[in-house]
Amino acid sequence: MTRTGLNRRDFIGTLGGAAASGALCAVLPESLLAHAAGSETLKVGLIGCGGRGTGAAMDALCADPGAVLWSAGDAFADRLDSCLRHLSEEAAARDEESGGSSWRDRLQVSEDRRFVGLDAYQRVIDSGVDVVLLATAPVFRPIHLRAAVDAGKHVFCEKPVAVDAAGVRSVLDSALVAAGKGLSLVSGFCWRSSLAERATMQRVHDGDIGALRAVYTTYNTDGFPAPKPRKPEWSEMEFKLRNWHYFTAFSGDHIVEQACHAIDWIAWAMRDRPPVRCTAVGGREVRPDLPETGNIFDHFAITYEYDDGARAFHMCRHWPNSANDNSAYLIGEEGFADMHVWTPSHSIRASGRPEWKYDGPRNNMYRAEHEELFASIRTGAARNDGERMALSTLMAIMGRMAAYTGKVVTWQQAMTSTEDLAPKTWTWGDCPTDPVARPGITKLL
């Protein structure tokens, strides 16, 4: 039982009733109806001012003409300054094209609403905002989401939503709190907002390839942004946060932080039905062993097993100078569906039917996420992606757990795992690093 009086089974049942729209709808309480009419200003707070956060802020402003950026916060002053400078330049360019000043007028982050430090998230939440954008390193997501929904804020929550099972359980509870308060909680699993992917998945769900028997997805890339060698003035905590992609405790490893998009395709294709178990391999084949490259692997391959005998397979890797690919292949009893999202091309081939190729409109899926968030606020029908964004994240986490340990990991083991990777204290000091995992030696918690 959670503080809202709803238990998790109640929540899942409610969400299932809204499966056709992909969102949980609830009537907003009267205290939140002030912005439902469509003309009132919505004050947006940005938490996490890196590249993704900067993009999310601009997407939010583009998505709703009544949105203004009211406050912003980051652990580091240079990231905050860079973000606001970029947004100001973009706004000035748009105003120059239009001959007005409307875009610059919507950047209202005064000096007293620019927050720096590990507590910046709370100060953004407390700054009088209506909506918060969560775009920090993933380890912070459960903490920041809980604080936002406790304060009654609508949320855009970037993926992944956690780095371990403890974080996933926290997010599920926060989603229940948001549902009880009628708050919108929209996920950053952006492909679900892409028109081409929606059209393809809808045809698969409608039976165009028959009963789904297998899914194979890839996320093969060169790697993350270049790591930053340690500067003498950096504490251990600052060094790791500056290189958060490369430390499992902060990113969840690249299968969780990045390849979770392709694992979300599996969850989507399977109608968000969790697998029964998974097995995996992975390792650190070509990633250089430097302090700034942390302790993450550079490749994974996962097999997910479902209760009806279906299988899903995922491969991801960070190998420079190698072939890159980000695709999904769905195999049914009567045909096949392919999604090559970087090409892009989407097709379905089934027995006795003409080949289908998507030739409809294509949208900016990042912008669409925010359009759907603000529309849900304006119409007074809250959207809640909490369940599916948590479970897609957990699928990626259980794959990492299986690869790190060499064990078969069941869904129940993943959901109840005692692994808690977050630092014990959030201070600018020491921050121990776990050794690189060794399958067969690293323990399954």
LOZANU-519636 format. One record per residue (C-alpha): residue number from 1; x, z, y; residue in three letters. Coordinates in steps of 0.02 Angstrom, whole numbers. Layout:
<n: NUM, x: X, z: Z, y: Y, res: ALA>
...
END
This chain:
<n: 1, x: 0, z: 0, y: 0, res: MET>
<n: 2, x: 67, z: -45, y: 172, res: THR>
<n: 3, x: 31, z: 29, y: 341, res: ARG>
<n: 4, x: -104, z: -101, y: 369, res: THR>
<n: 5, x: -209, z: -36, y: 225, res: GLY>
<n: 6, x: -186, z: -202, y: 131, res: LEU>
<n: 7, x: -86, z: -209, y: -29, res: ASN>
<n: 8, x: 19, z: -358, y: -81, res: ARG>
<n: 9, x: -109, z: -417, y: -210, res: ARG>
<n: 10, x: -244, z: -420, y: -75, res: ASP>
<n: 11, x: -127, z: -521, y: 36, res: PHE>
<n: 12, x: -87, z: -649, y: -98, res: ILE>
<n: 13, x: -271, z: -670, y: -137, res: GLY>
<n: 14, x: -311, z: -697, y: 46, res: THR>
<n: 15, x: -170, z: -822, y: 65, res: LEU>
<n: 16, x: -230, z: -917, y: -88, res: GLY>
<n: 17, x: -399, z: -941, y: -6, res: GLY>
<n: 18, x: -312, z: -1029, y: 138, res: ALA>
<n: 19, x: -203, z: -1139, y: 28, res: ALA>
<n: 20, x: -287, z: -1300, y: 84, res: ALA>
<n: 21, x: -224, z: -1276, y: 261, res: SER>
<n: 22, x: -60, z: -1196, y: 212, res: GLY>
<n: 23, x: -91, z: -1049, y: 327, res: ALA>
<n: 24, x: -178, z: -882, y: 329, res: LEU>
<n: 25, x: -308, z: -876, y: 467, res: CYS>
<n: 26, x: -377, z: -720, y: 544, res: ALA>
<n: 27, x: -478, z: -685, y: 700, res: VAL>
<n: 28, x: -366, z: -617, y: 836, res: LEU>
<n: 29, x: -406, z: -442, y: 897, res: PRO>
<n: 30, x: -477, z: -437, y: 1072, res: GLU>
<n: 31, x: -313, z: -374, y: 1145, res: SER>
<n: 32, x: -229, z: -536, y: 1093, res: LEU>
<n: 33, x: -363, z: -657, y: 1152, res: LEU>
<n: 34, x: -294, z: -668, y: 1329, res: ALA>
<n: 35, x: -192, z: -822, y: 1287, res: HIS>
<n: 36, x: -316, z: -910, y: 1173, res: ALA>
<n: 37, x: -399, z: -1013, y: 1308, res: ALA>
<n: 38, x: -252, z: -1131, y: 1327, res: GLY>
<n: 39, x: -208, z: -1119, y: 1511, res: SER>
<n: 40, x: -125, z: -948, y: 1524, res: GLU>
<n: 41, x: 62, z: -927, y: 1521, res: THR>
<n: 42, x: 143, z: -877, y: 1358, res: LEU>
<n: 43, x: 307, z: -784, y: 1384, res: LYS>
<n: 44, x: 438, z: -827, y: 1252, res: VAL>
<n: 45, x: 585, z: -719, y: 1203, res: GLY>
<n: 46, x: 736, z: -795, y: 1115, res: LEU>
<n: 47, x: 833, z: -685, y: 993, res: ILE>
<n: 48, x: 992, z: -773, y: 937, res: GLY>
<n: 49, x: 1069, z: -898, y: 1057, res: CYS>
<n: 50, x: 1172, z: -1010, y: 944, res: GLY>
<n: 51, x: 1137, z: -1194, y: 913, res: GLY>
<n: 52, x: 979, z: -1166, y: 813, res: ARG>
<n: 53, x: 912, z: -1039, y: 937, res: GLY>
<n: 54, x: 947, z: -1154, y: 1084, res: THR>
<n: 55, x: 855, z: -1294, y: 995, res: GLY>
<n: 56, x: 710, z: -1181, y: 952, res: ALA>
<n: 57, x: 692, z: -1127, y: 1134, res: ALA>
<n: 58, x: 681, z: -1308, y: 1193, res: MET>
<n: 59, x: 561, z: -1351, y: 1052, res: ASP>
<n: 60, x: 449, z: -1207, y: 1105, res: ALA>
<n: 61, x: 446, z: -1265, y: 1285, res: LEU>
<n: 62, x: 410, z: -1444, y: 1232, res: CYS>
<n: 63, x: 272, z: -1386, y: 1113, res: ALA>
<n: 64, x: 164, z: -1296, y: 1241, res: ASP>
<n: 65, x: 158, z: -1335, y: 1429, res: PRO>
<n: 66, x: 105, z: -1155, y: 1463, res: GLY>
<n: 67, x: 258, z: -1080, y: 1378, res: ALA>
<n: 68, x: 401, z: -1010, y: 1482, res: VAL>
<n: 69, x: 566, z: -940, y: 1422, res: LEU>
<n: 70, x: 557, z: -761, y: 1486, res: TRP>
<n: 71, x: 704, z: -672, y: 1404, res: SER>
<n: 72, x: 850, z: -703, y: 1288, res: ALA>
<n: 73, x: 971, z: -598, y: 1189, res: GLY>
<n: 74, x: 1123, z: -618, y: 1078, res: ASP>
<n: 75, x: 1260, z: -509, y: 1007, res: ALA>
<n: 76, x: 1386, z: -604, y: 1113, res: PHE>
<n: 77, x: 1385, z: -641, y: 1300, res: ALA>
<n: 78, x: 1471, z: -809, y: 1281, res: ASP>
<n: 79, x: 1335, z: -870, y: 1161, res: ARG>
<n: 80, x: 1199, z: -813, y: 1280, res: LEU>
<n: 81, x: 1282, z: -897, y: 1429, res: ASP>
<n: 82, x: 1312, z: -1059, y: 1334, res: SER>
<n: 83, x: 1131, z: -1066, y: 1276, res: CYS>
<n: 84, x: 1058, z: -1039, y: 1449, res: LEU>
<n: 85, x: 1179, z: -1163, y: 1526, res: ARG>
<n: 86, x: 1129, z: -1296, y: 1399, res: HIS>
<n: 87, x: 944, z: -1264, y: 1428, res: LEU>
<n: 88, x: 968, z: -1272, y: 1616, res: SER>
<n: 89, x: 1059, z: -1438, y: 1603, res: GLU>
<n: 90, x: 925, z: -1508, y: 1489, res: GLU>
<n: 91, x: 787, z: -1449, y: 1606, res: ALA>
<n: 92, x: 876, z: -1523, y: 1757, res: ALA>
<n: 93, x: 893, z: -1691, y: 1668, res: ALA>
<n: 94, x: 709, z: -1693, y: 1624, res: ARG>
<n: 95, x: 661, z: -1648, y: 1802, res: ASP>
<n: 96, x: 772, z: -1784, y: 1871, res: GLU>
<n: 97, x: 683, z: -1911, y: 1760, res: GLU>
<n: 98, x: 512, z: -1852, y: 1817, res: SER>
<n: 99, x: 556, z: -1818, y: 1997, res: GLY>
<n: 100, x: 492, z: -1639, y: 1991, res: GLY>
<n: 101, x: 548, z: -1463, y: 1951, res: SER>
<n: 102, x: 426, z: -1410, y: 1816, res: SER>
<n: 103, x: 555, z: -1392, y: 1678, res: TRP>
<n: 104, x: 673, z: -1283, y: 1781, res: ARG>
<n: 105, x: 525, z: -1179, y: 1836, res: ASP>
<n: 106, x: 490, z: -1136, y: 1654, res: ARG>
<n: 107, x: 663, z: -1059, y: 1630, res: LEU>
<n: 108, x: 625, z: -885, y: 1695, res: GLN>
<n: 109, x: 765, z: -784, y: 1613, res: VAL>
<n: 110, x: 816, z: -676, y: 1761, res: SER>
<n: 111, x: 979, z: -579, y: 1754, res: GLU>
<n: 112, x: 888, z: -419, y: 1705, res: ASP>
<n: 113, x: 811, z: -507, y: 1554, res: ARG>
<n: 114, x: 976, z: -569, y: 1480, res: ARG>
<n: 115, x: 1029, z: -449, y: 1344, res: PHE>
<n: 116, x: 1193, z: -434, y: 1250, res: VAL>
<n: 117, x: 1238, z: -326, y: 1101, res: GLY>
<n: 118, x: 1178, z: -278, y: 929, res: LEU>
<n: 119, x: 1021, z: -203, y: 1006, res: ASP>
<n: 120, x: 982, z: -357, y: 1112, res: ALA>
<n: 121, x: 838, z: -403, y: 995, res: TYR>
<n: 122, x: 742, z: -244, y: 1036, res: GLN>
<n: 123, x: 766, z: -267, y: 1222, res: ARG>
<n: 124, x: 699, z: -445, y: 1211, res: VAL>
<n: 125, x: 548, z: -382, y: 1114, res: ILE>
<n: 126, x: 520, z: -246, y: 1244, res: ASP>
<n: 127, x: 537, z: -364, y: 1394, res: SER>
<n: 128, x: 353, z: -411, y: 1406, res: GLY>
<n: 129, x: 354, z: -566, y: 1297, res: VAL>
<n: 130, x: 207, z: -634, y: 1197, res: ASP>
<n: 131, x: 308, z: -736, y: 1070, res: VAL>
<n: 132, x: 481, z: -711, y: 996, res: VAL>
<n: 133, x: 594, z: -839, y: 916, res: LEU>
<n: 134, x: 705, z: -764, y: 780, res: LEU>
<n: 135, x: 863, z: -869, y: 760, res: ALA>
<n: 136, x: 1007, z: -751, y: 725, res: THR>
<n: 137, x: 1113, z: -739, y: 568, res: ALA>
<n: 138, x: 994, z: -718, y: 420, res: PRO>
<n: 139, x: 1047, z: -539, y: 381, res: VAL>
<n: 140, x: 956, z: -484, y: 539, res: PHE>
<n: 141, x: 793, z: -572, y: 500, res: ARG>
<n: 142, x: 702, z: -429, y: 409, res: PRO>
<n: 143, x: 752, z: -302, y: 544, res: ILE>
<n: 144, x: 702, z: -414, y: 688, res: HIS>
<n: 145, x: 540, z: -471, y: 608, res: LEU>
<n: 146, x: 486, z: -292, y: 576, res: ARG>
<n: 147, x: 522, z: -243, y: 756, res: ALA>
<n: 148, x: 427, z: -394, y: 822, res: ALA>
<n: 149, x: 268, z: -371, y: 722, res: VAL>
<n: 150, x: 270, z: -183, y: 750, res: ASP>
<n: 151, x: 270, z: -224, y: 936, res: ALA>
<n: 152, x: 125, z: -346, y: 915, res: GLY>
<n: 153, x: 221, z: -508, y: 950, res: LYS>
<n: 154, x: 187, z: -681, y: 879, res: HIS>
<n: 155, x: 341, z: -745, y: 788, res: VAL>
<n: 156, x: 435, z: -903, y: 747, res: PHE>
<n: 157, x: 548, z: -849, y: 604, res: CYS>
<n: 158, x: 693, z: -963, y: 562, res: GLU>
<n: 159, x: 741, z: -988, y: 381, res: LYS>
<n: 160, x: 802, z: -906, y: 273, res: PRO>
<n: 161, x: 710, z: -744, y: 302, res: VAL>
<n: 162, x: 831, z: -630, y: 209, res: ALA>
<n: 163, x: 995, z: -626, y: 113, res: VAL>
<n: 164, x: 943, z: -509, y: -28, res: ASP>
<n: 165, x: 791, z: -443, y: -120, res: ALA>
<n: 166, x: 781, z: -288, y: -11, res: ALA>
<n: 167, x: 761, z: -400, y: 140, res: GLY>
<n: 168, x: 630, z: -508, y: 54, res: VAL>
<n: 169, x: 526, z: -354, y: 14, res: ARG>
<n: 170, x: 538, z: -300, y: 195, res: SER>
<n: 171, x: 481, z: -472, y: 254, res: VAL>
<n: 172, x: 332, z: -469, y: 136, res: LEU>
<n: 173, x: 280, z: -302, y: 207, res: ASP>
<n: 174, x: 303, z: -365, y: 386, res: SER>
<n: 175, x: 195, z: -516, y: 344, res: ALA>
<n: 176, x: 58, z: -396, y: 292, res: LEU>
<n: 177, x: 76, z: -303, y: 456, res: VAL>
<n: 178, x: 65, z: -467, y: 552, res: ALA>
<n: 179, x: -91, z: -516, y: 454, res: ALA>
<n: 180, x: -173, z: -350, y: 490, res: GLY>
<n: 181, x: -140, z: -372, y: 676, res: LYS>
<n: 182, x: -195, z: -554, y: 682, res: GLY>
<n: 183, x: -22, z: -612, y: 734, res: LEU>
<n: 184, x: 45, z: -785, y: 701, res: SER>
<n: 185, x: 202, z: -792, y: 595, res: LEU>
<n: 186, x: 270, z: -969, y: 576, res: VAL>
<n: 187, x: 416, z: -1012, y: 464, res: SER>
<n: 188, x: 568, z: -1119, y: 500, res: GLY>
<n: 189, x: 556, z: -1210, y: 333, res: PHE>
<n: 190, x: 539, z: -1366, y: 440, res: CYS>
<n: 191, x: 510, z: -1500, y: 308, res: TRP>
<n: 192, x: 335, z: -1433, y: 280, res: ARG>
<n: 193, x: 297, z: -1491, y: 457, res: SER>
<n: 194, x: 361, z: -1668, y: 428, res: SER>
<n: 195, x: 224, z: -1799, y: 413, res: LEU>
<n: 196, x: 318, z: -1903, y: 284, res: ALA>
<n: 197, x: 352, z: -1754, y: 170, res: GLU>
<n: 198, x: 173, z: -1692, y: 190, res: ARG>
<n: 199, x: 103, z: -1860, y: 140, res: ALA>
<n: 200, x: 216, z: -1873, y: -12, res: THR>
<n: 201, x: 181, z: -1696, y: -72, res: MET>
<n: 202, x: -5, z: -1719, y: -46, res: GLN>
<n: 203, x: -4, z: -1870, y: -161, res: ARG>
<n: 204, x: 94, z: -1773, y: -292, res: VAL>
<n: 205, x: -30, z: -1629, y: -280, res: HIS>
<n: 206, x: -174, z: -1753, y: -291, res: ASP>
<n: 207, x: -108, z: -1812, y: -459, res: GLY>
<n: 208, x: -29, z: -1979, y: -414, res: ASP>
<n: 209, x: 113, z: -1949, y: -538, res: ILE>
<n: 210, x: 11, z: -1846, y: -660, res: GLY>
<n: 211, x: 54, z: -1667, y: -708, res: ALA>
<n: 212, x: 221, z: -1618, y: -631, res: LEU>
<n: 213, x: 352, z: -1586, y: -765, res: ARG>
<n: 214, x: 518, z: -1580, y: -672, res: ALA>
<n: 215, x: 594, z: -1577, y: -498, res: VAL>
<n: 216, x: 774, z: -1611, y: -448, res: TYR>
<n: 217, x: 838, z: -1577, y: -273, res: THR>
<n: 218, x: 1007, z: -1591, y: -189, res: THR>
<n: 219, x: 1092, z: -1525, y: -32, res: TYR>
<n: 220, x: 1269, z: -1594, y: -40, res: ASN>
<n: 221, x: 1365, z: -1589, y: 125, res: THR>
<n: 222, x: 1541, z: -1574, y: 196, res: ASP>
<n: 223, x: 1512, z: -1393, y: 244, res: GLY>
<n: 224, x: 1477, z: -1274, y: 387, res: PHE>
<n: 225, x: 1551, z: -1277, y: 564, res: PRO>
<n: 226, x: 1738, z: -1242, y: 569, res: ALA>
<n: 227, x: 1776, z: -1058, y: 541, res: PRO>
<n: 228, x: 1857, z: -959, y: 683, res: LYS>
<n: 229, x: 2024, z: -871, y: 652, res: PRO>
<n: 230, x: 2022, z: -690, y: 702, res: ARG>
<n: 231, x: 2073, z: -643, y: 879, res: LYS>
<n: 232, x: 2169, z: -479, y: 906, res: PRO>
<n: 233, x: 2031, z: -406, y: 1015, res: GLU>
<n: 234, x: 1894, z: -433, y: 884, res: TRP>
<n: 235, x: 1836, z: -290, y: 776, res: SER>
<n: 236, x: 1803, z: -324, y: 593, res: GLU>
<n: 237, x: 1616, z: -332, y: 630, res: MET>
<n: 238, x: 1639, z: -456, y: 771, res: GLU>
<n: 239, x: 1756, z: -563, y: 665, res: PHE>
<n: 240, x: 1624, z: -575, y: 528, res: LYS>
<n: 241, x: 1480, z: -609, y: 648, res: LEU>
<n: 242, x: 1582, z: -746, y: 731, res: ARG>
<n: 243, x: 1600, z: -822, y: 556, res: ASN>
<n: 244, x: 1435, z: -765, y: 483, res: TRP>
<n: 245, x: 1407, z: -925, y: 384, res: HIS>
<n: 246, x: 1555, z: -883, y: 273, res: TYR>
<n: 247, x: 1507, z: -707, y: 221, res: PHE>
<n: 248, x: 1373, z: -679, y: 90, res: THR>
<n: 249, x: 1314, z: -518, y: 171, res: ALA>
<n: 250, x: 1273, z: -611, y: 332, res: PHE>
<n: 251, x: 1218, z: -784, y: 273, res: SER>
<n: 252, x: 1168, z: -760, y: 91, res: GLY>
<n: 253, x: 1294, z: -899, y: 47, res: ASP>
<n: 254, x: 1260, z: -1082, y: 81, res: HIS>
<n: 255, x: 1130, z: -1096, y: -56, res: ILE>
<n: 256, x: 1023, z: -969, y: 38, res: VAL>
<n: 257, x: 1066, z: -1012, y: 217, res: GLU>
<n: 258, x: 1065, z: -1202, y: 206, res: GLN>
<n: 259, x: 1011, z: -1270, y: 37, res: ALA>
<n: 260, x: 856, z: -1161, y: 41, res: CYS>
<n: 261, x: 770, z: -1312, y: 122, res: HIS>
<n: 262, x: 789, z: -1411, y: -39, res: ALA>
<n: 263, x: 738, z: -1261, y: -143, res: ILE>
<n: 264, x: 583, z: -1247, y: -33, res: ASP>
<n: 265, x: 540, z: -1424, y: -87, res: TRP>
<n: 266, x: 536, z: -1359, y: -266, res: ILE>
<n: 267, x: 424, z: -1215, y: -216, res: ALA>
<n: 268, x: 311, z: -1334, y: -119, res: TRP>
<n: 269, x: 299, z: -1458, y: -262, res: ALA>
<n: 270, x: 255, z: -1316, y: -380, res: MET>
<n: 271, x: 119, z: -1256, y: -260, res: ARG>
<n: 272, x: 221, z: -1101, y: -218, res: ASP>
<n: 273, x: 210, z: -1038, y: -397, res: ARG>
<n: 274, x: 369, z: -940, y: -433, res: PRO>
<n: 275, x: 481, z: -983, y: -580, res: PRO>
<n: 276, x: 492, z: -866, y: -729, res: VAL>
<n: 277, x: 682, z: -864, y: -736, res: ARG>
<n: 278, x: 838, z: -960, y: -687, res: CYS>
<n: 279, x: 1015, z: -993, y: -745, res: THR>
<n: 280, x: 1156, z: -1058, y: -637, res: ALA>
<n: 281, x: 1337, z: -1104, y: -615, res: VAL>
<n: 282, x: 1440, z: -1100, y: -457, res: GLY>
<n: 283, x: 1610, z: -1066, y: -388, res: GLY>
<n: 284, x: 1739, z: -1089, y: -252, res: ARG>
<n: 285, x: 1831, z: -1248, y: -298, res: GLU>
<n: 286, x: 1897, z: -1324, y: -135, res: VAL>
<n: 287, x: 1856, z: -1198, y: 2, res: ARG>
<n: 288, x: 2021, z: -1131, y: 69, res: PRO>
<n: 289, x: 2056, z: -946, y: 41, res: ASP>
<n: 290, x: 2074, z: -888, y: 220, res: LEU>
<n: 291, x: 2007, z: -730, y: 301, res: PRO>
<n: 292, x: 1887, z: -832, y: 408, res: GLU>
<n: 293, x: 1815, z: -928, y: 258, res: THR>
<n: 294, x: 1749, z: -765, y: 188, res: GLY>
<n: 295, x: 1684, z: -744, y: 12, res: ASN>
<n: 296, x: 1553, z: -879, y: -15, res: ILE>
<n: 297, x: 1553, z: -1012, y: -151, res: PHE>
<n: 298, x: 1567, z: -1198, y: -114, res: ASP>
<n: 299, x: 1452, z: -1264, y: -252, res: HIS>
<n: 300, x: 1300, z: -1213, y: -354, res: PHE>
<n: 301, x: 1190, z: -1290, y: -488, res: ALA>
<n: 302, x: 1028, z: -1200, y: -536, res: ILE>
<n: 303, x: 897, z: -1224, y: -671, res: THR>
<n: 304, x: 727, z: -1144, y: -637, res: TYR>
<n: 305, x: 605, z: -1123, y: -782, res: GLU>
<n: 306, x: 416, z: -1114, y: -761, res: TYR>
<n: 307, x: 285, z: -1034, y: -871, res: ASP>
<n: 308, x: 208, z: -1202, y: -919, res: ASP>
<n: 309, x: 374, z: -1274, y: -979, res: GLY>
<n: 310, x: 413, z: -1369, y: -819, res: ALA>
<n: 311, x: 591, z: -1364, y: -754, res: ARG>
<n: 312, x: 668, z: -1378, y: -583, res: ALA>
<n: 313, x: 851, z: -1417, y: -551, res: PHE>
<n: 314, x: 948, z: -1395, y: -390, res: HIS>
<n: 315, x: 1127, z: -1440, y: -342, res: MET>
<n: 316, x: 1216, z: -1403, y: -179, res: CYS>
<n: 317, x: 1398, z: -1411, y: -128, res: ARG>
<n: 318, x: 1517, z: -1402, y: 19, res: HIS>
<n: 319, x: 1652, z: -1528, y: -27, res: TRP>
<n: 320, x: 1735, z: -1625, y: 116, res: PRO>
<n: 321, x: 1769, z: -1810, y: 89, res: ASN>
<n: 322, x: 1639, z: -1817, y: -49, res: SER>
<n: 323, x: 1469, z: -1902, y: -66, res: ALA>
<n: 324, x: 1331, z: -1817, y: 32, res: ASN>
<n: 325, x: 1149, z: -1815, y: -20, res: ASP>
<n: 326, x: 989, z: -1722, y: 24, res: ASN>
<n: 327, x: 850, z: -1786, y: -87, res: SER>
<n: 328, x: 708, z: -1735, y: -201, res: ALA>
<n: 329, x: 652, z: -1818, y: -362, res: TYR>
<n: 330, x: 485, z: -1766, y: -436, res: LEU>
<n: 331, x: 445, z: -1818, y: -614, res: ILE>
<n: 332, x: 267, z: -1816, y: -678, res: GLY>
<n: 333, x: 184, z: -1867, y: -840, res: GLU>
<n: 334, x: 130, z: -2032, y: -763, res: GLU>
<n: 335, x: 266, z: -2074, y: -637, res: GLY>
<n: 336, x: 397, z: -2024, y: -510, res: PHE>
<n: 337, x: 408, z: -1976, y: -327, res: ALA>
<n: 338, x: 567, z: -1989, y: -224, res: ASP>
<n: 339, x: 605, z: -1913, y: -54, res: MET>
<n: 340, x: 768, z: -1970, y: 26, res: HIS>
<n: 341, x: 752, z: -1876, y: 189, res: VAL>
<n: 342, x: 913, z: -1931, y: 273, res: TRP>
<n: 343, x: 878, z: -2117, y: 246, res: THR>
<n: 344, x: 730, z: -2089, y: 266, res: PRO>
<n: 345, x: 624, z: -2161, y: 126, res: SER>
<n: 346, x: 480, z: -2092, y: 23, res: HIS>
<n: 347, x: 403, z: -2180, y: -126, res: SER>
<n: 348, x: 295, z: -2154, y: -280, res: ILE>
<n: 349, x: 298, z: -2260, y: -438, res: ARG>
<n: 350, x: 165, z: -2228, y: -569, res: ALA>
<n: 351, x: 103, z: -2319, y: -722, res: SER>
<n: 352, x: -29, z: -2451, y: -685, res: GLY>
<n: 353, x: -23, z: -2430, y: -496, res: ARG>
<n: 354, x: 64, z: -2522, y: -355, res: PRO>
<n: 355, x: 218, z: -2435, y: -286, res: GLU>
<n: 356, x: 177, z: -2326, y: -136, res: TRP>
<n: 357, x: 297, z: -2312, y: 8, res: LYS>
<n: 358, x: 269, z: -2203, y: 159, res: TYR>
<n: 359, x: 252, z: -2313, y: 314, res: ASP>
<n: 360, x: 156, z: -2194, y: 426, res: GLY>
<n: 361, x: 211, z: -2107, y: 585, res: PRO>
<n: 362, x: 363, z: -1995, y: 586, res: ARG>
<n: 363, x: 370, z: -1839, y: 692, res: ASN>
<n: 364, x: 496, z: -1714, y: 756, res: ASN>
<n: 365, x: 471, z: -1579, y: 624, res: MET>
<n: 366, x: 563, z: -1448, y: 727, res: TYR>
<n: 367, x: 445, z: -1479, y: 872, res: ARG>
<n: 368, x: 295, z: -1482, y: 756, res: ALA>
<n: 369, x: 331, z: -1306, y: 694, res: GLU>
<n: 370, x: 313, z: -1241, y: 870, res: HIS>
<n: 371, x: 163, z: -1350, y: 910, res: GLU>
<n: 372, x: 75, z: -1272, y: 761, res: GLU>
<n: 373, x: 130, z: -1097, y: 812, res: LEU>
<n: 374, x: 66, z: -1113, y: 990, res: PHE>
<n: 375, x: -93, z: -1201, y: 935, res: ALA>
<n: 376, x: -131, z: -1055, y: 820, res: SER>
<n: 377, x: -110, z: -934, y: 964, res: ILE>
<n: 378, x: -212, z: -1040, y: 1085, res: ARG>
<n: 379, x: -356, z: -1066, y: 964, res: THR>
<n: 380, x: -363, z: -883, y: 913, res: GLY>
<n: 381, x: -336, z: -921, y: 727, res: ALA>
<n: 382, x: -175, z: -839, y: 673, res: ALA>
<n: 383, x: -62, z: -932, y: 553, res: ARG>
<n: 384, x: 41, z: -829, y: 430, res: ASN>
<n: 385, x: 180, z: -912, y: 328, res: ASP>
<n: 386, x: 248, z: -744, y: 273, res: GLY>
<n: 387, x: 217, z: -755, y: 86, res: GLU>
<n: 388, x: 286, z: -928, y: 56, res: ARG>
<n: 389, x: 437, z: -911, y: 170, res: MET>
<n: 390, x: 486, z: -750, y: 81, res: ALA>
<n: 391, x: 463, z: -822, y: -93, res: LEU>
<n: 392, x: 558, z: -983, y: -56, res: SER>
<n: 393, x: 700, z: -875, y: 10, res: THR>
<n: 394, x: 695, z: -769, y: -148, res: LEU>
<n: 395, x: 708, z: -925, y: -257, res: MET>
<n: 396, x: 873, z: -966, y: -170, res: ALA>
<n: 397, x: 932, z: -785, y: -184, res: ILE>
<n: 398, x: 895, z: -777, y: -371, res: MET>
<n: 399, x: 994, z: -938, y: -394, res: GLY>
<n: 400, x: 1142, z: -858, y: -307, res: ARG>
<n: 401, x: 1122, z: -700, y: -412, res: MET>
<n: 402, x: 1125, z: -803, y: -572, res: ALA>
<n: 403, x: 1279, z: -901, y: -516, res: ALA>
<n: 404, x: 1374, z: -749, y: -454, res: TYR>
<n: 405, x: 1345, z: -649, y: -614, res: THR>
<n: 406, x: 1329, z: -782, y: -749, res: GLY>
<n: 407, x: 1168, z: -698, y: -807, res: LYS>
<n: 408, x: 993, z: -762, y: -835, res: VAL>
<n: 409, x: 891, z: -692, y: -690, res: VAL>
<n: 410, x: 704, z: -671, y: -707, res: THR>
<n: 411, x: 585, z: -677, y: -560, res: TRP>
<n: 412, x: 543, z: -494, y: -590, res: GLN>
<n: 413, x: 727, z: -447, y: -587, res: GLN>
<n: 414, x: 751, z: -543, y: -426, res: ALA>
<n: 415, x: 599, z: -464, y: -343, res: MET>
<n: 416, x: 648, z: -287, y: -392, res: THR>
<n: 417, x: 837, z: -305, y: -371, res: SER>
<n: 418, x: 924, z: -156, y: -290, res: THR>
<n: 419, x: 1052, z: -270, y: -207, res: GLU>
<n: 420, x: 1061, z: -231, y: -21, res: ASP>
<n: 421, x: 1199, z: -329, y: 66, res: LEU>
<n: 422, x: 1170, z: -272, y: 246, res: ALA>
<n: 423, x: 1307, z: -167, y: 324, res: PRO>
<n: 424, x: 1269, z: 18, y: 313, res: LYS>
<n: 425, x: 1288, z: 39, y: 501, res: THR>
<n: 426, x: 1275, z: -89, y: 641, res: TRP>
<n: 427, x: 1422, z: -45, y: 751, res: THR>
<n: 428, x: 1572, z: -139, y: 821, res: TRP>
<n: 429, x: 1693, z: -69, y: 694, res: GLY>
<n: 430, x: 1746, z: -84, y: 514, res: ASP>
<n: 431, x: 1643, z: -191, y: 396, res: CYS>
<n: 432, x: 1706, z: -203, y: 216, res: PRO>
<n: 433, x: 1704, z: -372, y: 128, res: THR>
<n: 434, x: 1651, z: -390, y: -53, res: ASP>
<n: 435, x: 1771, z: -492, y: -160, res: PRO>
<n: 436, x: 1726, z: -669, y: -210, res: VAL>
<n: 437, x: 1601, z: -657, y: -354, res: ALA>
<n: 438, x: 1665, z: -687, y: -530, res: ARG>
<n: 439, x: 1533, z: -741, y: -657, res: PRO>
<n: 440, x: 1531, z: -628, y: -808, res: GLY>
<n: 441, x: 1616, z: -489, y: -709, res: ILE>
<n: 442, x: 1509, z: -469, y: -552, res: THR>
<n: 443, x: 1364, z: -354, y: -595, res: LYS>
<n: 444, x: 1181, z: -400, y: -584, res: LEU>
<n: 445, x: 1096, z: -266, y: -478, res: LEU>
END
